[in-house]
């Protein structure tokens, strides 16, 4: 894992986008990251029916989520708002 990218524990559910929002820091820059329910369902092989399920699955697959986010950050795959989206 690249030590220049640090992930915080500030995980929250975003009802509007149906994603889990978390943040990373690279060279002092705060990067907002989103992981879609569909990605979590694909990874877990289960169905997410509410925010509590989404947060639980996120925690179970946190290492995989952070690894995916790290790869996207390193490849500079930011959206127009400067965020990382894992679909």
C-alpha positions as CSV (number, residue, x, y, z in Angstrom):
1,X,0.0,0.0,0.0
2,X,1.2,3.5,-0.9
3,X,2.0,5.3,2.3
4,X,1.5,8.7,0.7
5,X,-2.2,8.1,0.6
6,X,-3.9,7.9,4.0
7,X,-7.6,7.0,4.6
8,X,-9.6,8.4,7.4
9,X,-12.3,6.8,9.5
10,X,-14.9,9.4,8.5
11,X,-17.3,7.0,6.8
12,X,-20.9,8.1,6.1
13,X,-23.9,7.1,4.1
14,X,-25.1,9.5,1.4
15,X,-28.8,8.9,0.8
16,X,-28.9,11.1,-2.3
17,X,-26.2,9.3,-4.3
18,X,-26.7,5.9,-2.6
19,X,-23.0,5.7,-1.9
20,X,-20.7,5.4,1.1
21,X,-18.6,8.6,1.4
22,X,-15.1,8.4,2.9
23,X,-12.0,10.5,2.5
24,X,-8.4,10.1,1.6
25,X,-5.4,12.4,2.0
26,X,-2.6,12.6,-0.5
27,X,0.2,15.1,0.0
28,X,-2.0,17.3,2.2
29,X,-4.9,17.3,-0.2
30,X,-8.3,16.0,1.0
31,X,-9.9,13.7,-1.5
32,X,-13.6,12.8,-1.2
33,X,-14.3,9.2,-2.3
34,X,-17.6,7.4,-2.9
35,X,-18.2,3.7,-3.3
36,X,-21.5,2.7,-4.9
37,X,-23.8,0.1,-3.4
38,X,-23.6,-1.8,-6.7
39,X,-19.9,-2.2,-6.2
40,X,-20.3,-3.4,-2.6
41,X,-23.0,-5.8,-3.6
42,X,-20.8,-7.2,-6.4
43,X,-17.8,-7.7,-4.1
44,X,-19.9,-9.2,-1.2
45,X,-22.3,-11.3,-3.4
46,X,-25.1,-10.0,-1.3
47,X,-28.0,-7.5,-1.5
48,X,-27.8,-4.3,0.5
49,X,-31.3,-3.2,1.6
50,X,-30.5,-0.2,3.8
51,X,-27.8,2.2,5.1
52,X,-26.9,-0.1,8.0
53,X,-26.3,-2.9,5.6
54,X,-24.2,-0.6,3.3
55,X,-22.0,0.5,6.2
56,X,-21.6,-3.0,7.5
57,X,-20.5,-4.3,4.1
58,X,-18.2,-1.3,3.6
59,X,-16.4,-2.2,6.9
60,X,-16.1,-5.8,5.9
61,X,-14.6,-4.9,2.5
62,X,-12.8,-1.7,3.7
63,X,-9.3,-3.0,2.6
64,X,-10.6,-3.8,-0.9
65,X,-12.4,-0.4,-1.2
66,X,-9.3,1.5,-0.1
67,X,-7.1,-0.5,-2.5
68,X,-9.5,0.4,-5.3
69,X,-9.6,4.0,-4.3
70,X,-5.8,4.2,-4.0
71,X,-5.4,2.8,-7.6
72,X,-7.9,5.4,-8.9
73,X,-6.1,8.2,-7.1
74,X,-2.7,7.1,-8.4
75,X,-4.2,7.0,-11.9
76,X,-5.7,10.4,-11.3
77,X,-9.2,9.2,-12.2
78,X,-10.9,12.1,-10.5
79,X,-14.4,13.3,-11.6
80,X,-15.1,16.9,-12.5
81,X,-15.5,17.7,-8.8
82,X,-12.1,16.2,-7.9
83,X,-13.7,13.2,-6.3
84,X,-13.0,9.5,-6.7
85,X,-16.0,7.3,-7.6
86,X,-15.9,3.5,-7.3
87,X,-18.8,2.0,-9.3
